[in-house]
Amino acid sequence: MIGCSELTRAYGSKAVVDAISFDLPRGSVCAFLGPNGAGKSTTLKMLSGLLRPTSGTITVAGLQVHDEKDSMDLKRRIGVLPEGLGLFDHLSVEEHLHLCGPIYGLSQVETRVRTDQLLRVLGLEEGRFTQADHCSHGMRKKTALAMALLHNPEVLFLDEPFEGVEPVTAELIRELLNRLAERGVTVFFTSHMLDMAERLATHCILIRSGKIVWNSRREELPSTLSEMYFGLVESRSLELMPWLGSPRS
């Protein structure tokens, strides 16, 4: 359902994403993990068609991602939660969804029915008339997620879906994504929340400095995801500072 081969994105002589390859089957949930600057968001943008790779190939739902003739079909098959959320400050939560429906070929009635259901499921009903610039970060995140789900995509690309939201919302999103995967939707997400990733993911890909350092199904991990992450991607070290916490004279 999602596949890439030798995928590379370079800026000048520096490869931010360096010849990575992987394949994910339909209905899988892939946690794409790494530190800031590792190439996670750049990879997600390339996979979802938002950024053209320097080299390499990408297929999503059987379509060539950067082939112009597949461009419109691809947009209707995928849902994207982008890094910056992509909201308009002076549109309400509800207006964002009503604006998206016709773009994906939904009728006005179908758009309204789906909007009402998504707002109810995501706990946005009371804030449906709130403008985006007056929304909390959690409300903005859920609005962007609702926009990604409105057209019933086959594949979801989510950049940090759990970042900055309260525990109840994070758990709600996890349960929703799990149910979608059970129905055959393929989910590819980045995250820094290792515990949530371990509970949700069927596949784990770890990236460091633009290169994949681990790629397997979750049950094939030789230890916990946290242990794998700190062993392969980021080591934990805390410099001792004798002055910090010392009694004042």
C-alpha positions as CSV (number, residue, x, y, z in Angstrom):
1,M,0.0,0.0,0.0
2,I,3.0,2.3,0.7
3,G,6.3,1.7,-0.9
4,C,9.5,3.6,-1.6
5,S,12.8,2.7,-3.1
6,E,16.1,4.6,-2.7
7,L,14.1,7.7,-1.7
8,T,16.4,10.7,-1.3
9,R,15.9,14.4,-0.7
10,A,19.0,16.6,-0.8
11,Y,19.6,20.3,-0.2
12,G,22.8,21.2,-2.0
13,S,25.3,18.5,-1.0
14,K,23.4,17.5,2.1
15,A,21.0,14.5,2.0
16,V,18.3,15.1,4.5
17,V,16.7,11.8,3.5
18,D,19.3,9.4,2.2
19,A,18.3,6.5,-0.1
20,I,15.7,4.9,2.2
21,S,13.5,2.0,1.1
22,F,10.5,0.2,2.7
23,D,7.2,-1.4,1.9
24,L,4.0,-1.4,4.1
25,P,1.0,-3.6,3.5
26,R,-2.6,-2.5,3.5
27,G,-4.1,-2.0,7.0
28,S,-0.7,-1.5,8.6
29,V,0.1,1.2,11.1
30,C,3.7,2.4,10.8
31,A,5.4,4.5,13.5
32,F,8.2,6.4,11.8
33,L,10.4,7.5,14.6
34,G,13.6,9.6,15.0
35,P,15.0,12.8,16.6
36,N,14.3,16.3,15.4
37,G,16.2,16.8,12.1
38,A,16.3,13.1,11.3
39,G,14.2,13.5,8.1
40,K,10.8,12.3,9.4
41,S,8.7,15.3,8.2
42,T,10.6,15.5,4.9
43,T,9.9,11.8,4.3
44,L,6.2,12.2,5.1
45,K,5.9,15.2,2.8
46,M,7.5,13.2,-0.1
47,L,5.3,10.2,0.5
48,S,2.1,12.3,0.5
49,G,3.1,14.3,-2.6
50,L,3.8,17.6,-0.9
51,L,7.5,17.6,-1.7
52,R,9.3,16.2,-4.7
53,P,12.2,13.8,-4.0
54,T,15.6,14.4,-5.4
55,S,15.7,10.8,-6.5
56,G,13.9,7.5,-5.8
57,T,10.4,6.2,-6.4
58,I,7.2,6.2,-4.3
59,T,4.0,4.2,-4.8
60,V,0.9,4.8,-2.6
61,A,-2.3,2.8,-3.1
62,G,-0.9,1.5,-6.4
63,L,-0.2,5.1,-7.7
64,Q,3.0,6.7,-8.6
65,V,3.1,9.7,-6.2
66,H,4.8,12.2,-8.3
67,D,3.3,11.2,-11.7
68,E,1.1,14.1,-12.9
69,K,-1.6,11.8,-14.4
70,D,-2.1,10.1,-10.9
71,S,-2.0,13.4,-9.0
72,M,-5.8,14.0,-8.5
73,D,-6.6,10.3,-7.9
74,L,-3.9,10.2,-5.2
75,K,-5.3,13.3,-3.4
76,R,-8.7,11.5,-3.2
77,R,-7.1,8.3,-1.8
78,I,-5.0,9.8,1.0
79,G,-5.5,12.0,4.0
80,V,-2.8,14.2,5.4
81,L,-2.3,15.8,8.8
82,P,0.6,18.2,8.0
83,E,3.3,19.5,10.3
84,G,1.7,23.0,10.3
85,L,-1.9,21.7,10.3
86,G,-2.9,23.9,7.3
87,L,-5.8,25.7,9.0
88,F,-7.2,29.2,8.1
89,D,-7.3,31.5,11.2
90,H,-10.6,33.1,10.4
91,L,-12.6,30.0,9.4
92,S,-14.5,28.1,12.1
93,V,-13.9,24.4,12.8
94,E,-17.1,23.5,11.0
95,E,-16.3,25.8,8.0
96,H,-13.0,24.0,7.4
97,L,-14.8,20.7,6.9
98,H,-17.6,22.2,4.8
99,L,-14.9,23.8,2.6
100,C,-13.1,20.4,2.1
101,G,-16.1,18.3,1.1
102,P,-16.6,19.7,-2.4
103,I,-12.9,19.5,-3.1
104,Y,-13.1,15.8,-2.7
105,G,-16.3,15.5,-4.7
106,L,-18.7,15.1,-1.8
107,S,-22.2,16.5,-2.1
108,Q,-23.3,19.2,0.3
109,V,-25.6,16.8,2.2
110,E,-22.9,14.2,2.5
111,T,-20.4,16.8,3.7
112,R,-22.7,18.0,6.4
113,V,-23.5,14.4,7.6
114,R,-19.9,13.4,7.8
115,T,-18.9,16.8,9.4
116,D,-21.5,16.3,12.2
117,Q,-20.2,12.7,12.8
118,L,-16.6,13.7,12.9
119,L,-17.2,16.6,15.2
120,R,-19.1,14.4,17.5
121,V,-16.6,11.6,17.6
122,L,-13.6,14.0,18.0
123,G,-15.3,16.0,20.8
124,L,-15.5,19.2,18.7
125,E,-19.3,19.7,18.7
126,E,-19.3,22.5,21.3
127,G,-16.5,24.3,19.5
128,R,-17.7,23.9,15.9
129,F,-18.3,27.6,15.4
130,T,-15.0,28.7,17.0
131,Q,-12.5,30.3,14.6
132,A,-9.2,28.5,14.3
133,D,-7.2,31.4,15.8
134,H,-9.3,31.1,18.9
135,C,-9.0,27.3,19.2
136,S,-6.7,25.5,21.6
137,H,-3.8,23.5,20.1
138,G,-5.8,20.3,20.7
139,M,-8.8,21.6,18.9
140,R,-6.7,22.7,16.0
141,K,-5.1,19.3,15.8
142,K,-8.4,17.5,15.9
143,T,-9.9,19.9,13.2
144,A,-7.0,19.1,10.9
145,L,-7.4,15.3,11.6
146,A,-11.1,15.6,10.8
147,M,-10.2,17.3,7.5
148,A,-7.9,14.4,6.7
149,L,-10.7,11.8,7.4
150,L,-13.6,13.5,5.8
151,H,-13.3,11.9,2.3
152,N,-12.7,8.4,3.7
153,P,-9.1,7.9,2.6
154,E,-7.3,4.6,2.0
155,V,-4.0,5.9,3.4
156,L,-3.3,8.4,6.2
157,F,-0.1,10.4,6.6
158,L,0.0,12.0,10.0
159,D,2.8,14.2,11.3
160,E,2.9,14.1,15.1
161,P,-0.8,13.3,15.7
162,F,-0.3,13.0,19.5
163,E,1.9,16.1,20.0
164,G,0.4,18.8,22.2
165,V,-2.9,17.2,23.0
166,E,-4.2,16.1,26.4
167,P,-4.2,12.4,27.4
168,V,-7.9,11.9,26.7
169,T,-7.6,13.2,23.2
170,A,-4.4,11.3,22.5
171,E,-6.2,8.1,23.6
172,L,-9.2,8.9,21.5
173,I,-7.0,9.4,18.4
174,R,-5.2,6.2,19.1
175,E,-8.4,4.2,19.3
176,L,-9.7,5.8,16.2
177,L,-6.6,5.0,14.2
178,N,-6.6,1.5,15.4
179,R,-10.2,1.0,14.3
180,L,-9.4,2.5,10.9
181,A,-6.5,0.1,10.4
182,E,-8.8,-2.8,11.3
183,R,-11.0,-1.7,8.4
184,G,-8.0,-1.7,6.0
185,V,-6.8,1.9,6.2
186,T,-3.0,2.2,6.1
187,V,-1.6,4.7,8.6
188,F,1.9,6.2,8.5
189,F,2.7,8.5,11.4
190,T,5.6,10.3,13.0
191,S,5.8,10.8,16.8
192,H,8.0,11.4,19.7
193,M,5.6,9.6,22.1
194,L,7.3,6.2,22.2
195,D,4.7,4.6,24.5
196,M,1.8,5.6,22.3
197,A,3.7,4.4,19.2
198,E,4.4,1.0,20.8
199,R,0.7,0.6,21.7
200,L,-0.6,1.5,18.2
201,A,2.0,0.5,15.6
202,T,2.1,-2.8,13.7
203,H,5.4,-1.7,12.0
204,C,8.3,0.4,13.4
205,I,10.8,2.3,11.3
206,L,13.6,4.2,13.1
207,I,15.5,6.9,11.2
208,R,18.7,8.7,12.2
209,S,20.5,11.4,10.1
210,G,18.4,10.5,7.1
211,K,19.1,6.8,7.1
212,I,16.9,3.9,8.3
213,V,18.5,2.1,11.2
214,W,15.6,-0.3,12.0
215,N,12.6,-1.5,10.0
216,S,10.4,-4.4,11.2
217,R,7.0,-5.5,12.4
218,R,6.5,-4.5,16.1
219,E,6.5,-8.1,17.3
220,E,9.9,-8.6,15.7
221,L,11.5,-6.0,18.0
222,P,14.2,-7.7,20.1
223,S,13.3,-5.4,23.1
224,T,10.9,-2.7,23.9
225,L,10.5,0.2,21.4
226,S,12.0,2.6,23.9
227,E,15.1,0.5,24.4
228,M,15.5,0.1,20.6
229,Y,15.1,3.8,20.2
230,F,17.6,4.9,22.8
231,G,20.0,2.2,21.7
232,L,19.9,2.9,17.9
233,V,18.7,6.5,17.5
234,E,19.3,8.7,20.6
235,S,21.4,7.8,23.6
236,R,20.4,9.2,27.0
237,S,23.0,11.1,28.9
238,L,22.7,13.6,31.6
239,E,25.7,15.8,32.5
240,L,26.1,16.2,36.2
241,M,25.9,19.8,37.4
242,P,27.2,19.9,41.0
243,W,25.8,23.5,41.5
244,L,22.3,22.5,40.5
245,G,20.2,21.6,43.6
246,S,23.1,22.3,46.0
247,P,22.1,24.1,49.3
248,R,22.7,27.8,49.2
249,S,25.3,29.1,51.6
